[in-house]
Amino acid sequence: SQQGEEDPQALSIQEGENATMNCSYKTSINNLQWYRQNSGRGLVHLILIRSNEREKHSGRLRVTLDTSKKSSSLLITASRAADTASYFCATDASGFNKFYFGSGTKLNVKP
Amino acid sequence: DVKVTQSSRYLVKRTGEKVFLECVQDMDHENMFWYRQDPGLGLRLIYFSYDVKMKEKGDIPEGYSVSREKKERFSLILESASTNQTSMYLCASSSHGNAKAKNIQYFGAGTRLSVL
């Protein structure tokens, strides 16, 4: 399986701090995405980074991709209590819209 | 905005019942997906469909079937529900579309199914 794996499984920080989550995967990919899931809800797409990109920004989000290490990181800067959620990476190697999701990082931002 | 609607948020069924989970999307997406989500296991793909009447097995199709008679609707069927199918079920859709759009999946809110 080329399922992505997030690390850490859980992260607890204070509001205003930065949160970093990591994702590792096993095989070559076309792109990697990060999704967010609020408790008991569906996933929402955050950001996509292609295999030929190394870094991407979107608001307070920064994603890096290192294809040589088969890893990615998601940085949320100046976290807010509303950022409390689970974060998943998803990889697409098939080019056929078939995604592999990791088991997620559960982020708790304390006010 | 894309809207993916799952017919039930919570569902309680008995062992052996035939269960239908319905998913409808309003963005004319070609691709639709059914996942199940269990603690510690992440999302696992059950079935997906890239066109009407087309279906492909995902990683865990056993005990499930699907139906896609119309483009906007993708149904997941548990032929004979068992307790190990108690889970959160998530439907998603995506477009063939342009190179960027086709890679983003849009999810429904999920159906939490309990099989007793």
Interface residues (C-beta under 8 A of the other chain):
Chain A: S1 Q3 N30 N31 Q33 Y35 G40 R41 G42 L43 V44 H45 L48 F88 A90 D92 F96 N97 K98 F99 Y100 F101 G102 S103 G104
Chain B: V4 N31 F33 Y35 G40 L41 G42 L43 L45 F48 Y50 G58 D59 L90 A92 S94 H96 K100 K102 N103 I104 Q105 Y106 F107 G108 A109 G110 R112
